[in-house]
Amino acid sequence: MLNKGSAKWMLLACLIIFSTPLTADPDAKASARKATLEWLALVDSEQYSESWNEAASLFKVNVARIHWESAVRSARRPLGAMQSRSFLDAVYETELPGMPDGKYVVIRYQASFENKADAVETITPMLDRDGLWRVAGYFVR
């Protein structure tokens, strides 16, 4: 039987354990970044159809291939060729506005294009149903 003092310590231990936020697998950010860079290489080389093929299943359900190809072409063509890209930050999230709960990493890169020297790319890979990190969102500002 627990005495009053040991019961307090057990309660405190439980509070600490269960109030500690769950964190991502330590390799999640690295795996997500690697997948993102591979996907961006497709977009940079204008392989838009292939980038759709490699995107997250959630992305493909919500964006038809032909619409993706048209949208990314319209967004990237005026920027010109990719000149440089440097990592800014990566944030692990389990909830994002307008997205189902899941495992996401919001990644930002400072980018320089032929016709736009100062841009920020935001790419959101997610852990897909097949256990691989795949891009679910892409935005250039």
N, C-alpha and C positions, 0 to 999 in steps of 0.2 A: 504494500500500500504506500502511496506517495504522501510524504508530509507536506505541510503548507509551503515550506521553502523550496523543495524540489519541484512542486507543482508550478510555482511561479517561474522557475527557470525553464521548465519544459514549455510553458505557455509563451515565454519570451522567445525561446528558440523557434517555436512554430511561427510566431509573428514575423521573425526575421526571415525565415526560409520562405514563407508564403507571400511576404510583401516585397521581396527582391524581384525586380522586373526580369522577365525572361529575356535573354539576349540571343542574338543570332549565333549560329554555329560560327566559330572563329574564322572558318574558311569561307563563309558565305560572301563576304564583301570581295574577297580575292577571286572567288569563282565567278561572281556576278560581273566583276570588272573584266575578267578574261573573256567571258561570253560577249560582253558589250563591245569590246575592241574588235573581236572577230566579226560581229554583226556590222559595226561601223565601217570596217574595211569593205564589206559588200556595198554599203551605201556610197562610200567614197568613190568606189570604182563603177558606180552607176549600175550595179547588178541588183536592181530594185525588185525584180521578181524573186530572185534568190533570197534577198533579205526578208521578203514576206514568208517564203518557205521556212526560214530559220527563226521566225518570230514566235512568240508564245501562242499557245492555242487560244487563249482569251483574245489576243490581238486579232488572230485570223477569223474568229467567230464574229467579231465586231467590225472588221474592216475587210471588205472584199479586195482581192488581189489587184483588180483593175483600178479600184479607187485609191489604194495605197500607191501604186505605181504613178498614177497621175498626181497625187498630192505631194509625194516626195520629190518628184521631178520638178513640179512647180515651185516648191520651197527651196530646193538646192540649186537648181540651174542658175538663178540670178546671183547666187553667192560666188559662183565660180569654183575652181578647184580648191581642195583642201590644202592649206599650206602648213599648218601646225595644230597640234592638239595637246594640251597639258591638263593633267588631272587636278581638279579643284577639291572635290570631296565626295564622300559616299555615306549615305545614311540608311541604316536598316529600318524597315517599317513593316508592320503587320496590317495596318489599316491605311488606306489612301482614299481620298474623296472620289466617289463614283466607281470604285473598284471593289470587288469582293475581298473579304479578309483573306490574307495569304502571306507569303513571304516575299518581300520586295526589297530592292536596294535602289534608292534614288541616287544617281551618279551624275555629277556635273563636271564638264570639261570646259576650259577656256580654249576657244578655237579661233583660228585665223584662216580666212578664205581669201581667194584671189581678189574678190570684189567687196569683202567685208572683213576688215582687219581685226575687229573686236566683237566676238560673238560668244555666247554661252550655249553649249549643248546640254540638254538635260535628257538623260536616258534612264528608263525605268525597267530593268530586268526583273523577272519574277521567277520563283521556283515553280516550274511547270509540272504537269501531271506525270511526266516521264522522269522526274527527278533532276532535270537539267535546268540551268538558268537560261532563260530566253527573254528577249526584249518584248515588253508589253506596251511601251510608250516612248516616243521620241519627239523632242521639241527643240527648235533653234531660236534663240532670241539674240 
